[in-house]
């Protein structure tokens, strides 16, 4: 553990990272909700324990708990994180619906049409009757060995590890990995539904996944060092992305990409 981790952050650093004011942090301290330790010079230091308490306070407040009822010590962290995620998903759903309304108006304006009254009303706050909206994408790939694929994608491609679902005898039949704000489900082969691994089709695939990364070349270097089968090196593509392709152990093609400079729209 590094010295910085052990000593904790100053109040100014916490305020800058969280968007809270120093006054708010001191107020939570006055209420007894936070107890940052002090260093030899008497300055507040926010270590992992204090930041844990701050998270519990802020999430409870965001979920509607009155300040007088906030209890950082009594709140279950796992439950709070789950509720926080549900709250964020609900916000994302609302934002996606609003984005689709704005995009529809943009499309009409781009074709020289005047937005209809109900479209303008949607921009102001939403229609009374909500149409079902597409709110999230989940990709699904078939594997012969779900557990091995799950471990490899996390260790080599650096995807986030989600749960592995197993049968009563311990067989992994479904895994989840996180790619940014999206999920990829790793499903065991199901020939009846025509879900098969490229291993079963002699390497043939009918689809591939594209994942946005912050630095294509740096990601490529890590994947090469891990011994992955790179299909093509980082390349500036004419459609405005720098990307490279690599295959996982069962032959699925993955593209890792990042947008090039903003193109001028004519």
Secondary structure as UniProt FT lines:
FT   HELIX           3..7
FT   HELIX           11..18
FT   HELIX           22..30
FT   TURN            31..32
FT   STRAND          37..38
FT   TURN            40..41
FT   STRAND          44..46
FT   HELIX           48..62
FT   TURN            63..64
FT   HELIX           67..69
FT   TURN            72..74
FT   HELIX           77..110
FT   TURN            111..112
FT   HELIX           117..124
FT   STRAND          138..143
FT   HELIX           146..155
FT   STRAND          160..166
FT   TURN            168..169
FT   STRAND          172..179
FT   TURN            180..181
FT   STRAND          182..188
FT   HELIX           191..193
FT   TURN            198..203
FT   STRAND          209..212
FT   HELIX           216..225
FT   TURN            226..227
FT   STRAND          229..236
FT   TURN            238..239
FT   STRAND          241..247
FT   TURN            249..250
FT   STRAND          253..259
//
